[in-house]
Amino acid sequence: MVQKFAVSDASFERSPGQDEDIFAANMVDQKNGGPITVGFGRYGPNQTLSEVLAVNDVMVVLSGKLSVTGPSGMVTGAVGEVIYMPKGEQVTIRSHEEGAVTAYVTYPHWQEAGTD
Amino acid sequence: MVQKFAVSDASFERSPGQDEDIFAANMVDQKNGGPITVGFGRYGPNQTLSEVLAVNDVMVVLSGKLSVTGPSGMVTGAVGEVIYMPKGEQVTIRSHEEGAVTAYVTYPHWQEAGTD
């Protein structure tokens, strides 16, 4: 079913495997029967998350700014920009002073693949 | 490789199978070896595109507004909102007076699956 999601619809939960001020809210996932997960992420100011990507993960920055450091260097995404993170890479995601909100899409489902 | 994309990086081409003022620019696709396509879409004012979805398609609205009508009704996404369109549904995508820009993610690759 075609669906529309706003950040205000999201029920954020702390991302597993970390104690930072980083939260995720799946809007579509394995429970919906499709192959992809869609959701929103919320990062407090100056938070850091390091992981080996268990899935392909695309983030669209909706507010604030995020930097992602991988084996080939660092990229920073501002509002309206897209960060692509392929499965298998070791990345460190870092928010800046203003925090960040993202929309994300993963394939396959990150909750089934594990997060680290 | 982790990558960051901005709309200003995009080389838009007219979406296949239609003569409307609707353009797409893949930033990551089958040529990159991963399973998902990532790109940007651009819609002129009051454009309409009807198709049966050959892939799962997620759009994040970056500017303007888009309405999508499917079998179960219509949703409208504004800036920062996400529209999820599952494979196999018949949809009509319509832009409004101000046009629209989107970021999209598809699984599998839409250029391999065909667009209608």
gemmi code that builds the backbone of each chain (N, CA, C; Angstrom):
import gemmi

chains = {
    "A": [
        ("MET", (0.840, -1.190, 0.000), (0.000, 0.000, 0.000), (0.881, 1.248, 0.000)),
        ("VAL", (0.560, 2.195, -0.856), (1.300, 3.461, -0.861), (1.070, 4.161, 0.479)),
        ("GLN", (2.172, 4.619, 1.077), (2.051, 5.269, 2.380), (2.923, 6.511, 2.425)),
        ("LYS", (2.497, 7.467, 3.239), (3.277, 8.685, 3.438), (3.659, 8.785, 4.907)),
        ("PHE", (4.896, 9.171, 5.188), (5.364, 9.273, 6.564), (5.990, 10.632, 6.825)),
        ("ALA", (5.687, 11.175, 7.987), (6.328, 12.395, 8.459), (7.073, 12.070, 9.749)),
        ("VAL", (8.082, 12.859, 10.057), (8.835, 12.631, 11.296), (7.886, 12.666, 12.498)),
        ("SER", (6.853, 13.472, 12.398), (5.918, 13.586, 13.528), (5.111, 12.306, 13.752)),
        ("ASP", (5.121, 11.383, 12.780), (4.441, 10.090, 12.952), (5.330, 9.073, 13.673)),
        ("ALA", (6.599, 9.393, 13.842), (7.582, 8.384, 14.246), (7.623, 8.170, 15.758)),
        ("SER", (7.782, 6.899, 16.155), (8.019, 6.550, 17.565), (9.476, 6.125, 17.679)),
        ("PHE", (10.302, 7.036, 18.139), (11.738, 6.779, 18.158), (12.141, 5.864, 19.309)),
        ("GLU", (13.081, 4.979, 19.012), (13.683, 4.119, 20.035), (15.191, 4.207, 19.900)),
        ("ARG", (15.863, 4.047, 21.033), (17.322, 4.107, 20.990), (17.863, 3.012, 20.065)),
        ("SER", (18.776, 3.369, 19.196), (19.391, 2.373, 18.321), (20.098, 1.326, 19.170)),
        ("PRO", (20.005, 0.069, 18.766), (20.616, -1.000, 19.555), (22.140, -0.912, 19.544)),
        ("GLY", (22.739, -1.445, 20.588), (24.183, -1.581, 20.620), (24.928, -0.311, 20.919)),
        ("GLN", (24.250, 0.705, 21.430), (24.966, 1.947, 21.762), (24.178, 2.745, 22.799)),
        ("ASP", (24.878, 3.588, 23.505), (24.246, 4.390, 24.558), (24.228, 5.860, 24.202)),
        ("GLU", (24.493, 6.176, 22.976), (24.505, 7.568, 22.547), (23.068, 8.076, 22.414)),
        ("ASP", (22.971, 9.351, 22.182), (21.663, 9.980, 21.975), (21.305, 9.868, 20.484)),
        ("ILE", (21.066, 8.616, 20.078), (20.772, 8.305, 18.676), (19.577, 7.360, 18.646)),
        ("PHE", (18.548, 7.762, 17.917), (17.293, 7.029, 17.939), (16.841, 6.707, 16.524)),
        ("ALA", (16.109, 5.618, 16.402), (15.597, 5.201, 15.095), (14.125, 4.856, 15.218)),
        ("ALA", (13.414, 5.035, 14.124), (11.987, 4.710, 14.084), (11.673, 4.100, 12.721)),
        ("ASN", (11.515, 2.790, 12.689), (11.106, 2.157, 11.434), (9.650, 2.498, 11.126)),
        ("MET", (9.389, 2.854, 9.892), (8.011, 3.103, 9.453), (7.510, 1.941, 8.582)),
        ("VAL", (8.430, 1.338, 7.845), (8.151, 0.132, 7.057), (9.313, -0.804, 7.315)),
        ("ASP", (9.040, -2.086, 7.625), (10.152, -3.026, 7.816), (9.674, -4.448, 7.540)),
        ("GLN", (10.394, -5.425, 8.100), (10.082, -6.830, 7.834), (8.637, -7.181, 8.189)),
        ("LYS", (8.050, -6.439, 9.097), (6.671, -6.739, 9.485), (5.672, -6.417, 8.369)),
        ("ASN", (6.108, -5.609, 7.407), (5.209, -5.226, 6.319), (5.324, -6.129, 5.086)),
        ("GLY", (6.276, -7.060, 5.121), (6.336, -8.053, 4.060), (7.163, -7.684, 2.835)),
        ("GLY", (7.623, -6.443, 2.745), (8.468, -6.061, 1.613), (9.932, -6.290, 1.927)),
        ("PRO", (10.811, -6.004, 0.962), (12.240, -6.271, 1.145), (13.037, -5.134, 1.797)),
        ("ILE", (12.458, -3.942, 1.919), (13.234, -2.805, 2.408), (12.661, -2.243, 3.707)),
        ("THR", (13.543, -1.629, 4.474), (13.134, -0.898, 5.670), (13.209, 0.600, 5.385)),
        ("VAL", (12.203, 1.323, 5.843), (12.150, 2.775, 5.697), (11.911, 3.360, 7.085)),
        ("GLY", (12.631, 4.418, 7.442), (12.399, 4.991, 8.761), (13.044, 6.350, 8.913)),
        ("PHE", (12.985, 6.819, 10.151), (13.592, 8.101, 10.496), (14.637, 7.900, 11.590)),
        ("GLY", (15.711, 8.683, 11.527), (16.739, 8.670, 12.552), (16.838, 10.031, 13.222)),
        ("ARG", (17.185, 10.031, 14.496), (17.341, 11.303, 15.216), (18.623, 11.260, 16.031)),
        ("TYR", (19.461, 12.254, 15.852), (20.764, 12.324, 16.519), (20.819, 13.579, 17.365)),
        ("GLY", (21.199, 13.419, 18.624), (21.486, 14.576, 19.453), (22.770, 15.246, 18.988)),
        ("PRO", (23.132, 16.362, 19.640), (24.363, 17.068, 19.267), (25.617, 16.227, 19.524)),
        ("ASN", (26.535, 16.245, 18.585), (27.868, 15.665, 18.772), (27.859, 14.205, 19.216)),
        ("GLN", (27.013, 13.422, 18.584), (26.958, 11.999, 18.893), (27.779, 11.220, 17.863)),
        ("THR", (28.220, 10.035, 18.273), (29.055, 9.214, 17.399), (28.604, 7.764, 17.444)),
        ("LEU", (28.527, 7.151, 16.287), (28.136, 5.742, 16.172), (29.083, 5.071, 15.193)),
        ("SER", (29.786, 4.030, 15.659), (30.682, 3.281, 14.772), (30.134, 1.890, 14.578)),
        ("GLU", (30.120, 1.432, 13.340), (29.636, 0.086, 13.078), (30.149, -0.415, 11.744)),
        ("VAL", (30.118, -1.749, 11.609), (30.296, -2.346, 10.295), (28.895, -2.542, 9.739)),
        ("LEU", (28.657, -1.990, 8.570), (27.301, -1.989, 8.021), (26.845, -3.395, 7.641)),
        ("ALA", (25.782, -3.847, 8.304), (25.224, -5.168, 8.020), (24.280, -5.130, 6.820)),
        ("VAL", (23.930, -3.922, 6.394), (22.994, -3.733, 5.268), (23.448, -2.541, 4.436)),
        ("ASN", (22.890, -2.396, 3.262), (23.048, -1.176, 2.484), (22.124, -0.129, 3.092)),
        ("ASP", (22.648, 1.039, 3.338), (21.914, 2.048, 4.110), (22.040, 3.404, 3.404)),
        ("VAL", (20.888, 4.001, 3.114), (20.856, 5.337, 2.515), (20.192, 6.289, 3.500)),
        ("MET", (20.848, 7.409, 3.764), (20.271, 8.421, 4.662), (20.053, 9.715, 3.878)),
        ("VAL", (18.879, 10.302, 4.046), (18.611, 11.637, 3.507), (18.538, 12.574, 4.719)),
        ("VAL", (19.346, 13.610, 4.705), (19.398, 14.508, 5.856), (18.207, 15.475, 5.791)),
        ("LEU", (17.379, 15.440, 6.829), (16.181, 16.290, 6.874), (16.395, 17.537, 7.721)),
        ("SER", (17.264, 17.426, 8.723), (17.666, 18.632, 9.458), (19.038, 18.410, 10.050)),
        ("GLY", (19.773, 19.476, 10.287), (21.118, 19.364, 10.828), (22.107, 18.874, 9.780)),
        ("LYS", (23.044, 18.073, 10.240), (24.196, 17.714, 9.415), (24.785, 16.435, 9.973)),
        ("LEU", (25.258, 15.538, 9.104), (25.906, 14.307, 9.544), (27.189, 14.106, 8.767)),
        ("SER", (28.216, 13.662, 9.466), (29.454, 13.272, 8.801), (29.623, 11.770, 8.934)),
        ("VAL", (30.051, 11.141, 7.863), (30.296, 9.703, 7.875), (31.713, 9.460, 7.394)),
        ("THR", (32.477, 8.778, 8.234), (33.841, 8.432, 7.876), (33.908, 6.952, 7.556)),
        ("GLY", (34.406, 6.636, 6.379), (34.590, 5.248, 5.968), (36.033, 5.035, 5.579)),
        ("PRO", (36.327, 3.847, 5.023), (37.712, 3.519, 4.658), (38.316, 4.515, 3.659)),
        ("SER", (37.473, 5.161, 2.872), (38.017, 6.043, 1.836), (37.874, 7.524, 2.177)),
        ("GLY", (37.577, 7.832, 3.433), (37.518, 9.238, 3.817), (36.196, 9.635, 4.412)),
        ("MET", (36.001, 10.928, 4.597), (34.813, 11.451, 5.259), (33.942, 12.243, 4.294)),
        ("VAL", (32.633, 12.074, 4.416), (31.689, 12.929, 3.702), (30.781, 13.574, 4.742)),
        ("THR", (30.271, 14.748, 4.417), (29.317, 15.431, 5.297), (28.072, 15.779, 4.494)),
        ("GLY", (26.921, 15.384, 5.019), (25.666, 15.658, 4.354), (24.883, 16.714, 5.119)),
        ("ALA", (24.416, 17.726, 4.404), (23.565, 18.763, 4.987), (22.118, 18.508, 4.547)),
        ("VAL", (21.226, 19.394, 4.914), (19.802, 19.201, 4.627), (19.571, 19.032, 3.122)),
        ("GLY", (18.827, 17.998, 2.766), (18.512, 17.730, 1.369), (19.560, 16.896, 0.655)),
        ("GLU", (20.619, 16.551, 1.356), (21.658, 15.730, 0.747), (21.508, 14.269, 1.181)),
        ("VAL", (22.123, 13.395, 0.389), (21.945, 11.960, 0.539), (23.295, 11.314, 0.809)),
        ("ILE", (23.346, 10.452, 1.814), (24.573, 9.702, 2.097), (24.296, 8.223, 1.850)),
        ("TYR", (25.130, 7.638, 1.008), (25.005, 6.227, 0.625), (26.099, 5.438, 1.321)),
        ("MET", (25.684, 4.382, 2.041), (26.649, 3.574, 2.785), (26.451, 2.104, 2.411)),
        ("PRO", (27.393, 1.537, 1.650), (27.224, 0.151, 1.209), (27.511, -0.855, 2.320)),
        ("LYS", (26.808, -1.951, 2.258), (26.975, -3.073, 3.178), (28.438, -3.490, 3.283)),
        ("GLY", (28.865, -3.792, 4.502), (30.202, -4.335, 4.690), (31.250, -3.320, 5.069)),
        ("GLU", (30.945, -2.036, 4.902), (31.962, -1.028, 5.245), (31.933, -0.693, 6.737)),
        ("GLN", (33.101, -0.396, 7.249), (33.231, 0.101, 8.629), (33.040, 1.613, 8.563)),
        ("VAL", (32.029, 2.123, 9.255), (31.768, 3.561, 9.210), (31.637, 4.141, 10.611)),
        ("THR", (31.939, 5.414, 10.705), (31.642, 6.180, 11.917), (30.753, 7.339, 11.510)),
        ("ILE", (29.567, 7.373, 12.109), (28.594, 8.430, 11.821), (28.652, 9.424, 12.968)),
        ("ARG", (28.755, 10.705, 12.627), (28.911, 11.710, 13.665), (27.980, 12.888, 13.387)),
        ("SER", (27.226, 13.267, 14.408), (26.404, 14.475, 14.279), (27.200, 15.677, 14.763)),
        ("HIS", (26.724, 16.854, 14.417), (27.406, 18.093, 14.771), (26.616, 18.808, 15.874)),
        ("GLU", (26.967, 20.049, 16.123), (26.372, 20.784, 17.253), (24.859, 20.836, 17.242)),
        ("GLU", (24.303, 20.921, 16.022), (22.864, 21.089, 15.922), (22.104, 19.764, 15.895)),
        ("GLY", (22.802, 18.626, 16.027), (22.124, 17.339, 15.907), (21.677, 17.107, 14.479)),
        ("ALA", (20.829, 16.090, 14.277), (20.374, 15.786, 12.916), (19.127, 14.922, 12.953)),
        ("VAL", (18.334, 15.051, 11.903), (17.228, 14.123, 11.643), (17.417, 13.597, 10.223)),
        ("THR", (17.209, 12.298, 10.062), (17.359, 11.687, 8.749), (16.130, 10.849, 8.395)),
        ("ALA", (15.944, 10.625, 7.107), (15.102, 9.525, 6.631), (16.061, 8.465, 6.118)),
        ("TYR", (15.777, 7.206, 6.409), (16.675, 6.165, 5.919), (15.920, 5.062, 5.191)),
        ("VAL", (16.652, 4.410, 4.288), (16.163, 3.220, 3.609), (17.275, 2.188, 3.701)),
        ("THR", (16.939, 0.981, 4.135), (17.950, -0.081, 4.136), (17.463, -1.287, 3.352)),
        ("TYR", (18.431, -1.954, 2.710), (18.186, -3.250, 2.105), (19.359, -4.132, 2.440)),
        ("PRO", (19.192, -5.313, 2.992), (17.894, -5.813, 3.471), (17.483, -5.131, 4.773)),
        ("HIS", (16.607, -5.745, 5.510), (16.113, -5.148, 6.757), (17.200, -5.126, 7.825)),
        ("TRP", (17.500, -3.959, 8.368), (18.582, -3.884, 9.352), (18.263, -4.632, 10.641)),
        ("GLN", (17.007, -4.700, 11.010), (16.692, -5.400, 12.265), (16.873, -6.901, 12.144)),
        ("GLU", (16.821, -7.424, 10.924), (17.068, -8.851, 10.746), (18.550, -9.138, 10.563)),
        ("ALA", (19.270, -8.179, 9.977), (20.690, -8.403, 9.671), (21.571, -8.176, 10.891)),
        ("GLY", (21.039, -7.526, 11.921), (21.881, -7.125, 13.050), (22.531, -5.802, 12.721)),
        ("THR", (23.108, -5.188, 13.732), (23.634, -3.847, 13.493), (25.125, -3.737, 13.677)),
        ("ASP", (25.779, -4.832, 14.030), (27.234, -4.699, 14.083), (27.899, -6.059, 13.929)),
    ],
    "B": [
        ("MET", (31.822, 2.136, -1.351), (32.413, 3.368, -0.824), (31.307, 4.305, -0.339)),
        ("VAL", (31.490, 4.869, 0.830), (30.527, 5.845, 1.340), (30.558, 7.071, 0.427)),
        ("GLN", (29.362, 7.531, 0.025), (29.305, 8.670, -0.873), (28.221, 9.632, -0.430)),
        ("LYS", (28.416, 10.899, -0.735), (27.419, 11.928, -0.452), (26.971, 12.564, -1.763)),
        ("PHE", (25.678, 12.781, -1.905), (25.140, 13.366, -3.132), (24.274, 14.568, -2.824)),
        ("ALA", (24.413, 15.591, -3.647), (23.537, 16.756, -3.593), (22.820, 16.868, -4.934)),
        ("VAL", (21.668, 17.516, -4.915), (20.921, 17.691, -6.170), (21.789, 18.391, -7.216)),
        ("SER", (22.663, 19.270, -6.746), (23.514, 20.011, -7.682), (24.531, 19.115, -8.386)),
        ("ASP", (24.737, 17.887, -7.887), (25.628, 16.925, -8.543), (24.917, 16.155, -9.661)),
        ("ALA", (23.611, 16.282, -9.742), (22.816, 15.364, -10.569), (22.755, 15.792, -12.032)),
        ("SER", (22.824, 14.811, -12.925), (22.598, 15.032, -14.359), (21.237, 14.428, -14.695)),
        ("PHE", (20.237, 15.282, -14.782), (18.876, 14.791, -14.961), (18.608, 14.381, -16.402)),
        ("GLU", (17.868, 13.295, -16.550), (17.394, 12.850, -17.858), (15.900, 12.589, -17.766)),
        ("ARG", (15.226, 12.790, -18.903), (13.789, 12.567, -18.894), (13.492, 11.111, -18.535)),
        ("SER", (12.561, 10.908, -17.626), (12.178, 9.544, -17.275), (11.645, 8.830, -18.507)),
        ("PRO", (11.996, 7.565, -18.656), (11.567, 6.832, -19.851), (10.057, 6.614, -19.856)),
        ("GLY", (9.518, 6.465, -21.045), (8.120, 6.082, -21.191), (7.130, 7.197, -20.978)),
        ("GLN", (7.578, 8.443, -20.994), (6.646, 9.549, -20.801), (7.228, 10.834, -21.379)),
        ("ASP", (6.343, 11.752, -21.702), (6.767, 13.025, -22.284), (6.539, 14.184, -21.343)),
        ("GLU", (6.264, 13.885, -20.109), (6.019, 14.950, -19.142), (7.346, 15.612, -18.751)),
        ("ASP", (7.215, 16.678, -18.006), (8.393, 17.396, -17.510), (8.827, 16.747, -16.195)),
        ("ILE", (9.297, 15.497, -16.334), (9.700, 14.697, -15.175), (11.054, 14.073, -15.492)),
        ("PHE", (12.008, 14.316, -14.623), (13.384, 13.908, -14.889), (13.939, 13.111, -13.711)),
        ("ALA", (14.883, 12.230, -14.029), (15.513, 11.408, -13.002), (17.019, 11.418, -13.192)),
        ("ALA", (17.726, 11.252, -12.097), (19.191, 11.205, -12.137), (19.664, 10.157, -11.135)),
        ("ASN", (20.066, 9.010, -11.645), (20.637, 7.999, -10.749), (22.015, 8.439, -10.273)),
        ("MET", (22.261, 8.293, -8.989), (23.579, 8.587, -8.432), (24.319, 7.285, -8.114)),
        ("VAL", (23.558, 6.261, -7.735), (24.088, 4.914, -7.510), (23.110, 3.969, -8.189)),
        ("ASP", (23.602, 3.020, -8.972), (22.682, 2.061, -9.591), (23.415, 0.766, -9.915)),
        ("GLN", (22.883, -0.016, -10.861), (23.454, -1.323, -11.206), (24.925, -1.226, -11.608)),
        ("LYS", (25.329, -0.074, -12.105), (26.726, 0.081, -12.530), (27.694, 0.088, -11.337)),
        ("ASN", (27.155, 0.329, -10.135), (28.005, 0.381, -8.948), (28.114, -0.954, -8.216)),
        ("GLY", (27.350, -1.944, -8.677), (27.510, -3.285, -8.134), (26.690, -3.625, -6.911)),
        ("GLY", (26.010, -2.647, -6.321), (25.155, -2.933, -5.170), (23.745, -3.283, -5.604)),
        ("PRO", (22.872, -3.583, -4.641), (21.506, -4.004, -4.985), (20.489, -2.878, -5.128)),
        ("ILE", (20.832, -1.652, -4.728), (19.841, -0.576, -4.725), (20.245, 0.571, -5.647)),
        ("THR", (19.228, 1.276, -6.123), (19.443, 2.500, -6.882), (19.104, 3.695, -6.001)),
        ("VAL", (19.939, 4.719, -6.075), (19.726, 5.963, -5.335), (19.793, 7.100, -6.345)),
        ("GLY", (18.894, 8.057, -6.249), (18.951, 9.164, -7.192), (18.053, 10.317, -6.798)),
        ("PHE", (17.967, 11.265, -7.722), (17.113, 12.433, -7.517), (16.086, 12.519, -8.643)),
        ("GLY", (14.892, 12.987, -8.305), (13.837, 13.212, -9.281), (13.463, 14.681, -9.325)),
        ("ARG", (13.070, 15.146, -10.500), (12.649, 16.549, -10.623), (11.370, 16.610, -11.442)),
        ("TYR", (10.375, 17.264, -10.908), (9.052, 17.365, -11.532), (8.724, 18.825, -11.772)),
        ("GLY", (8.341, 19.139, -13.009), (7.815, 20.464, -13.286), (6.439, 20.617, -12.641)),
        ("PRO", (5.853, 21.813, -12.769), (4.531, 22.065, -12.194), (3.453, 21.190, -12.831)),
        ("ASN", (2.591, 20.654, -12.004), (1.375, 19.967, -12.466), (1.645, 18.859, -13.484)),
        ("GLN", (2.634, 18.046, -13.207), (2.949, 16.917, -14.077), (2.320, 15.645, -13.506)),
        ("THR", (2.100, 14.679, -14.392), (1.453, 13.432, -13.975), (2.174, 12.245, -14.600)),
        ("LEU", (2.401, 11.224, -13.807), (3.055, 10.000, -14.275), (2.285, 8.812, -13.700)),
        ("SER", (1.783, 7.958, -14.583), (1.071, 6.752, -14.128), (1.883, 5.529, -14.513)),
        ("GLU", (2.022, 4.610, -13.574), (2.768, 3.391, -13.876), (2.413, 2.285, -12.898)),
        ("VAL", (2.689, 1.061, -13.337), (2.672, -0.056, -12.404), (4.101, -0.204, -11.917)),
        ("LEU", (4.298, -0.156, -10.607), (5.648, -0.129, -10.043), (6.368, -1.453, -10.281)),
        ("ALA", (7.472, -1.383, -11.012), (8.280, -2.571, -11.286), (9.253, -2.862, -10.148)),
        ("VAL", (9.386, -1.896, -9.242), (10.317, -2.018, -8.104), (9.674, -1.390, -6.869)),
        ("ASN", (10.257, -1.660, -5.724), (9.903, -0.919, -4.520), (10.590, 0.436, -4.590)),
        ("ASP", (9.831, 1.486, -4.343), (10.337, 2.833, -4.596), (10.004, 3.724, -3.389)),
        ("VAL", (11.021, 4.355, -2.837), (10.830, 5.294, -1.727), (11.258, 6.673, -2.202)),
        ("MET", (10.403, 7.664, -1.998), (10.740, 9.044, -2.367), (10.742, 9.908, -1.113)),
        ("VAL", (11.777, 10.717, -0.964), (11.814, 11.735, 0.084), (11.660, 13.081, -0.615)),
        ("VAL", (10.677, 13.850, -0.210), (10.415, 15.121, -0.879), (11.401, 16.172, -0.368)),
        ("LEU", (12.181, 16.731, -1.298), (13.198, 17.730, -0.928), (12.718, 19.149, -1.182)),
        ("SER", (11.847, 19.315, -2.175), (11.208, 20.620, -2.360), (9.880, 20.406, -3.052)),
        ("GLY", (8.954, 21.319, -2.861), (7.632, 21.187, -3.449), (6.786, 20.143, -2.740)),
        ("LYS", (6.003, 19.443, -3.525), (4.973, 18.565, -2.970), (4.603, 17.559, -4.037)),
        ("LEU", (4.344, 16.308, -3.638), (3.921, 15.278, -4.583), (2.729, 14.533, -4.022)),
        ("SER", (1.770, 14.238, -4.885), (0.654, 13.382, -4.492), (0.755, 12.072, -5.248)),
        ("VAL", (0.516, 10.983, -4.546), (0.537, 9.662, -5.166), (-0.794, 8.984, -4.891)),
        ("THR", (-1.451, 8.587, -5.986), (-2.713, 7.877, -5.851), (-2.483, 6.416, -6.181)),
        ("GLY", (-2.877, 5.557, -5.277), (-2.773, 4.114, -5.483), (-4.139, 3.489, -5.281)),
        ("PRO", (-4.182, 2.156, -5.282), (-5.458, 1.452, -5.149), (-6.203, 1.807, -3.856)),
        ("SER", (-5.440, 2.207, -2.830), (-6.103, 2.458, -1.547), (-6.232, 3.940, -1.232)),
        ("GLY", (-6.076, 4.794, -2.237), (-6.299, 6.217, -1.985), (-5.095, 7.069, -2.300)),
        ("MET", (-5.161, 8.320, -1.919), (-4.113, 9.283, -2.260), (-3.367, 9.746, -1.009)),
        ("VAL", (-2.052, 9.891, -1.155), (-1.259, 10.532, -0.102), (-0.527, 11.708, -0.738)),
        ("THR", (-0.232, 12.709, 0.074), (0.540, 13.855, -0.403), (1.728, 14.061, 0.525)),
        ("GLY", (2.916, 14.147, -0.073), (4.132, 14.350, 0.703), (4.674, 15.753, 0.476)),
        ("ALA", (4.964, 16.442, 1.568), (5.586, 17.759, 1.511), (7.063, 17.624, 1.862)),
        ("VAL", (7.761, 18.727, 1.931), (9.206, 18.707, 2.180), (9.522, 17.971, 3.491)),
        ("GLY", (10.454, 17.035, 3.400), (10.870, 16.278, 4.570), (10.024, 15.046, 4.829)),
        ("GLU", (9.042, 14.824, 4.005), (8.191, 13.649, 4.171), (8.583, 12.559, 3.183)),
        ("VAL", (8.181, 11.341, 3.508), (8.613, 10.155, 2.780), (7.396, 9.440, 2.212)),
        ("ILE", (7.470, 9.077, 0.938), (6.391, 8.305, 0.314), (6.947, 6.939, -0.074)),
        ("TYR", (6.277, 5.910, 0.413), (6.676, 4.521, 0.178), (5.721, 3.906, -0.829)),
        ("MET", (6.290, 3.341, -1.910), (5.470, 2.757, -2.966), (5.941, 1.334, -3.234)),
        ("PRO", (5.161, 0.344, -2.810), (5.609, -1.046, -2.990), (5.463, -1.521, -4.422)),
        ("LYS", (6.366, -2.394, -4.798), (6.370, -3.044, -6.110), (5.009, -3.645, -6.432)),
        ("GLY", (4.598, -3.479, -7.684), (3.379, -4.128, -8.147), (2.139, -3.260, -8.112)),
        ("GLU", (2.201, -2.133, -7.404), (1.010, -1.283, -7.332), (0.913, -0.364, -8.552)),
        ("GLN", (-0.311, -0.101, -8.949), (-0.583, 0.895, -9.993), (-0.677, 2.243, -9.293)),
        ("VAL", (0.188, 3.170, -9.669), (0.175, 4.483, -9.015), (0.129, 5.608, -10.042)),
        ("THR", (-0.401, 6.712, -9.613), (-0.306, 7.952, -10.373), (0.367, 8.981, -9.483)),
        ("ILE", (1.503, 9.486, -9.960), (2.274, 10.485, -9.210), (1.979, 11.841, -9.831)),
        ("ARG", (1.660, 12.814, -9.004), (1.280, 14.118, -9.534), (1.988, 15.223, -8.758)),
        ("SER", (2.628, 16.122, -9.498), (3.214, 17.284, -8.833), (2.190, 18.414, -8.800)),
        ("HIS", (2.450, 19.416, -7.977), (1.530, 20.543, -7.797), (2.118, 21.784, -8.474)),
        ("GLU", (1.542, 22.925, -8.200), (1.937, 24.167, -8.895), (3.419, 24.480, -8.807)),
        ("GLU", (4.023, 24.161, -7.654), (5.405, 24.535, -7.430), (6.397, 23.484, -7.927)),
        ("GLY", (5.911, 22.396, -8.549), (6.819, 21.328, -8.947), (7.363, 20.598, -7.729)),
        ("ALA", (8.388, 19.772, -7.934), (8.946, 19.023, -6.809), (10.330, 18.495, -7.149)),
        ("VAL", (11.128, 18.325, -6.101), (12.391, 17.597, -6.206), (12.360, 16.502, -5.143)),
        ("THR", (12.810, 15.315, -5.525), (12.831, 14.192, -4.592), (14.206, 13.532, -4.575)),
        ("ALA", (14.486, 12.837, -3.488), (15.533, 11.815, -3.476), (14.811, 10.479, -3.498)),
        ("TYR", (15.318, 9.520, -4.276), (14.641, 8.222, -4.305), (15.618, 7.081, -4.075)),
        ("VAL", (15.056, 5.996, -3.552), (15.783, 4.736, -3.415), (14.884, 3.656, -3.976)),
        ("THR", (15.419, 2.816, -4.871), (14.626, 1.689, -5.346), (15.362, 0.375, -5.117)),
        ("TYR", (14.562, -0.657, -4.865), (15.066, -2.034, -4.841), (14.075, -2.898, -5.581)),
        ("PRO", (14.424, -3.690, -6.561), (15.784, -3.678, -7.135), (15.997, -2.442, -8.012)),
        ("HIS", (16.956, -2.502, -8.905), (17.270, -1.360, -9.773), (16.145, -1.102, -10.767)),
        ("TRP", (15.614, 0.096, -10.787), (14.491, 0.373, -11.694), (14.898, 0.311, -13.168)),
        ("GLN", (16.120, 0.633, -13.488), (16.516, 0.599, -14.896), (16.622, -0.831, -15.424)),
        ("GLU", (16.809, -1.785, -14.531), (16.845, -3.175, -14.967), (15.452, -3.798, -14.981)),
        ("ALA", (14.597, -3.317, -14.086), (13.260, -3.910, -13.951), (12.304, -3.382, -15.004)),
        ("GLY", (12.646, -2.247, -15.642), (11.690, -1.583, -16.525), (10.832, -0.653, -15.702)),
        ("THR", (10.115, 0.223, -16.382), (9.374, 1.228, -15.620), (7.873, 1.117, -15.784)),
        ("ASP", (7.409, 0.149, -16.550), (5.950, 0.029, -16.608), (5.557, -1.380, -17.057)),
    ],
}
model = gemmi.Model(1)
for chain_id, residues in chains.items():
    chain = gemmi.Chain(chain_id)
    for i, (resn, *xyz) in enumerate(residues, 1):
        res = gemmi.Residue()
        res.name, res.seqid = resn, gemmi.SeqId(i, " ")
        for name, pos in zip(("N", "CA", "C"), xyz):
            atom = gemmi.Atom()
            atom.name, atom.element = name, gemmi.Element(name[0])
            atom.pos, atom.b_iso = gemmi.Position(*pos), 0.0
            res.add_atom(atom)
        chain.add_residue(res)
    model.add_chain(chain)
structure = gemmi.Structure()
structure.add_model(model)
structure.setup_entities()
